[in-house]
Amino acid sequence: MAQSSYFLGIDLGSTTVKYVLLDNSKKVLAKDYLRHQSAVIPVLQNCLKSLNDKFNLTDVYINLTGSSALYLAQHLKVAFIQEVIAATAFLKSLPEPADTAVELGGEDGKIIFLTNGVELRMNEACAGGTGAFIDQMATLLNTDAAGVNELAKKAQKIYPIASRCGVFAKTDLVALLNQGVSREDIAKSVFDAVCEQAIGGLACGRAISGNVCFLGGPLTFLSELKESFKDKLNDKNTKFLEVEDSQYAIAKGSALALINEINDPLLKEKSQGVNLADIIKALDTADFKTQTVPFPALFNNEDEIKAFKERHNKERIEELPLSEASGDLFLGIDLGSTTIKSVLIDANCRMVDSFYANNQGEPLKRLLPKIKDLLKKLPQGAHIRSICTTGYGADLAKAALNAQFSEVETLSHQKAAYAFDPETSYVIDIGGQDMKCIKVKNGVIKGMQLNEACSSGCGSFIETFANQLNLKLEDFVNKAISSKSPCDLGTRCTVFMNSKVKQAQRDNVKIEDIASGLCLSIVRNALYKVLRIHDPSELGDHVVVQGGTFLNDAILRAFEMLVGKNVIRPNIAGLMGAFGAALLAKDRTTADTKELNLTDEVLSLDGVTTRQFRCKGCNNHCLLTMNTFKSGQKLIQGNRCDFAKRGGNKVKESAFIDWKLKKLFSREILSDDKAVRGVIGIPRVLNIYEHYPYWHRLFTELKFKVEISPASSKQIAELGNLTIPSQSLCYPAKLTHGHVVYLASLGIKNIFLPCIPREGKVFEESVDTYACPVVAGYPEALRLNVIKQYPGLKIFTPFLNLTKDSTVLKAVLECFPDIPRHEIKLAIRKARETLDEYRNELRKEGEKIFYTAKEKGQTLIVLAGRPYHIDPHINHGIPALIDSMGAAIVTEDAICHLAAHKVKLDVINQWAFHSRLYRAAQVVIENPHAELVQLVSFGCGIDAITSEQIKKQLEKNDRIYTMLKIDEGDTLGAAKIRLKSLLCAVGNAPEEPEIEEDNEPSLQNFNFMNNNLPFPRTLYVPQMAPIHFPILTEALASLGYRVKLLPEVSDKAIELGLKYVNNDACYPAIVVIGQLIESLVSGKLDSRSTAFLLSQTCGPCRATNYPALLKWALDDLGYNNVPIVTLSSSNIDSDALRLKLGLKG
């Protein structure tokens, strides 16, 4: 044993400092746990000073670990240990060995597996479901993390809350609060969401079983969180170990590892003891500084600030004191996600009263007293004639007040903007946790974008960080305005940006520069990631910005700087939704409009009754909450469609999606006595939604009983959580695990889910017929993960092509070699006939609905997506929602053949199912009664290409593009807003649409080796591969091409890539295209003598369409004269410029 008898383990985490001091017998002498509030070094110094005062540690061994420890260990010249090694040392010291440890920290989550070696699983791209996430949810419930725990102890029911995004989960939570769900139930639901994120997102296919222990602060201090984990993981193979002081586990493990090291006779180089006083002194010179390039200042001097404020102070609404109001008054109420706003106007549209407050999670308790107070203040001769409600809680406010009108918030915001500027071209609204970008033409909404998967550019984002910086919002704004060097904090999600802010604080960056950097980050995120505004010119010259966030002058200035133009910010920017609602109330009120009855009894929450029941109106089977108010109104919430609100009438069986699902899956199954070859299980997932008639008929002919898994549900999805290998997988692929596990749980031994990389060619203009790469090969990955847990289970995942009978024959023979070939061949022929029959019936039904809607003048919604998007669990009842709004509905595969014109695309038409989507968009362009709604699964890379193409295809012909992003979260607030807005605008489409022809000049025969041109062009190559591309450029130069390789990628290039490339595209696309366009924007290259070279993969990867992404970026920047040359192994695009290279032996 070493002379020193002290061993100090220090864990510097993202939010806390922990230390444990051991003696040589491994006894704990001292320990502490403190939040550092980003001041890591001062907090650590104080801890160590107190420790040294007590023990006088002149010879102590020190081991540092944690996310903030590596650099500091190097500076202090003490040992550093990886967290997983420290955790392993701690776990091995327990009286009973652990097999798995689940650890939750401030911003990270880990699962450590200790059997068959040590393996760590950790969150990579999302910090949802960590301690910081719980803190944010606690704020919404007006408590702290400990308060959430106390509330959860009294919970009766668990509701779904998405934990994927720390801010966006507020949508679910606010919706539950608006439904009247108790804070106790919501608190428990938050913990349940954290468990799902940790287990499903971190375990990644490996079972959490054996002896399981829980580590980290949240799982130590929050007993109900721990109980939620136990509920999720409890089974006969699992035992939960109780660990004392588990919040110190990593720190103690660091100290134990030191003792083990010192006592190891085989180690020659060992840690040395140090004087703790020297370490404390060395901390005075420690810093974490990193090099970043600052942004330009928001304002260069006081004159600019003064001119800015004077310009915006001119945009004011006419007001009248309430005491002078008379006659009919009209009230607009905007019940938003986090706030309550109201505006009262008179008959001359003058504002006589307004109200703006946080709803504090209880909107009615904040709203109704305000209405009571307003009524008391009304002067004699004035009365509120009508009310119009809007916002997320519009229905709640309408029912509680028995208001006459309610309107979708996009129309309310557009109405208000129009009142300020009748020539409004764009309305951009950023609220507490949502954003809306509304394109307006001639006073009519012509397009819209909403944030659907991230709200890190919203007002609550700023509030979170102002609180973190211990600033009031007003002080935060003033500091941001005064900044001279705003720091670059990126555009990542709110929870992870905590790390950027904390790093900046450790770097001693001024608070002013952090504040202004945050404002710039928010606007960049809103523009590039959410609203996807690549070219500021598309905003037009009359941009109105509104929402409470834009009352922040720093945000407003950052927005104007980034779009390069001045905008209109009304003085009531935070009240514009309510103002627009008041204007609508005034416009819609007639002599026949019923009078309001706003008595004290009506405005009381006493006696409001609540009951819950399961709706049977459609396949969604929503759990509904019905509130009955004193006004006599009933409000039904929790519904995904409007059928329950319309009196509970059932969805007609002729609804198209129901018809399609029945045609697909309602097929006769052989009885046990006729199924001589047994049972074959087929999971109801992925492309089975396209091919099930084929496989059902084939296996039925082969005398199998075909067992299809039931319709998807949350319960089925959860069955597969422990076998999912990647947290970044799209939800439809994740869902396959639950279906396969369900079939296996029935005792089915043979499950069939083929890999189908290519589909049949539907249209002649298609270059290829690839399936999505995930769908094409994922069954094989699924098989490898599931069979580990189910010995004896066979999952057949053969690669085949349904258009080539020989591949199907080979696949079936490999799976079932005992079946005679002639039987299989006959079954294949009949299966093909059955699939063709289904597709013909589908098109006939589609034509029937299409032409019926056209004759009636009814709006037809073409719901376009992948085959599996008709799964009600995946689409969350969106088809039923559309049906309930009175529109007819078909899917793209039912009407795509009706296009009269061929489709001219910028992208390579290489994916089979998307070729139908492009054709369906053409049908919509040619028929004014039809509108397209594209469903996109969150995280789908291919749809970064297809959605952009469809958007351009439709908007080029003055049609509205609507995209709905969907994942496991089933809150449809944004979807309802977009669909209602779409249906409000469709009546303004031209009767005879003009199909715009593409007359772009062809550069196909351009000769890049002709040096006699006025401006000979040089091929510029991006730095895509440091080793290979220099060789490529030299090879091309040897063939006579003028070619140059661009240098390394700069920060400015990445910024441009984020701005001009769809941010759902892969990061390499953003980097490569950003580098190319930066070379032009910077003035380094002359567009007249420049051409860009890009490689094409010619496979199912989206990289084949990098040239299209580059073309769109160049067009947005005005460089459409710059040719794009492709380097590919085949001529996949006959219209493209391509280097015709070959190899000669």
HUZIMO-V449331 format. One line per field, one symbol per residue. ss: DSSP state (2 for helix, 1 for strand, 0 for the rest). psi: psi as a letter, one per 20 degrees, with the letter a starting at -180 (. if undefined). A space follows every 10 residues. Layout:
ss->???
psi->???
//
This chain:
ss->0000001111 1100011111 1100000111 1111100002 2222222222 2222200001 1111100002 2222220011 0022222222 2200000001 1111000011 1110000011 1100000000 2222222222 0000222222 2200000000 0000000022 2222222200 0022222222 2222222222 2200000001 1111102222 2022222222 2220000111 0000022222 2222222222 2200000000 0001022222 2222200000 0000000000 0222222222 2220000010 0222001111 1111100011 1111100000 1111111100 0022222222 2222222000 0111111111 0002222222 2000110022 2222222222 0000011111 0000111111 1001111111 0000000022 2222222200 0022222222 2200000000 0002222222 2222220000 2222222222 2222222222 0000022220 0011110222 2022222222 2220000110 0022222222 2222222200 0000000000 0000000011 1111000000 0011111100 0001111000 0000000000 0000022222 2222200000 0000000011 1100000222 2222222222 2000111100 0002222220 2220000000 2222222222 2222200001 1100100100 0000000001 0022222222 2222220000 0001110010 0000222222 2222200000 2222222222 2222222222 2222222222 2222220001 1111002222 0222200222 2222000111 1222222200 0000000000 1222222222 2222220001 1111111000 0222222222 2222200000 1111110000 0022222222 2222222200 0000000000 0000000000 0000000111 1000000222 2222222200 0011100000 2222222222 0000002222 2222222222 2000002221 1111100000 0222222222 2222222000 0011111000 0000001100 00000
psi->qrgqjpoopp onahirpqqp pqaijkpohq qqoqpilimg ggggggghgg ghhhimninp pppqrrhjhg ghhggilrqq pqhhgghggg hiiqhpqqhp ppppagjqqq pppiqlrppp pqqgjpjqka hhgggghhgh jlaaghhggg ghhjqhqpqp ppjhphghih ggghhgghij pqhghgghhg hhhggggggh hhhlippoab oprprqghig inhhgghggg hhipaijppp ppppliijgg ghhgghhggh ghioiipgoq qqqrphhhgg hhhhjqrkpq pqoqrqqgqh rhhggghghg ghihnqqpqp qhijqqbpqp ppponahirp qqppraijkp piqrppqpik jmghhhgghg gggghhiprp ipqohrppqr ahkghghggh ilqhqqqqhg hghhgghhhh oijphqpopo bgjqqpoopp pkjppjrqpq pijpkjjrhh gggghgghjl qqhghgghhg hiqhmpqoja krrhghiggg ghggghjkpq hghgghhggh gggggggghg hlohohhiia imppqaqhhi iohggggggh ghikqqrpoq ikhijhgggh hgghgghipa hipqqqmmrh ghjqipjpqp qqrppjhaih lqoqpopprh iiqppprjqi ajhhhkjjpq pqiipggggg hghginqppq rhhhmijbpp popmrcjhih jghghggghg hjkqooopqr qqrhggghhj hijpipijqq ghghhhghgg hgghiijpio ppnqpnhqrq pgqhiphalq rphghhihhg hgghhhihim pippoplqpr oiiohhhggg ghhhgmiipq ghgggghggh ggggghgghg hghghggghg hghghikqpp poopbrhiii ohhgikjggh gggijjqqpr rhiijhiiph qqpoqhrpni pghihhgghh hhgghiohiq qpopppppjo hhihghhggg ghgghhkkqp pppopqbhpj pkghgggggh gghhiiijqq gnppopqokp qpjhjpoijo jjqhnpqppp pqnhohghhh gghhghhhjj qopqpqaqpr hhghghghhi ppiirqhhgg gghhgghhhg hijhqphikq qppqqphkai qihhjghggg ggghghijlj ioqppqorir miohiqppon qrpp.
//
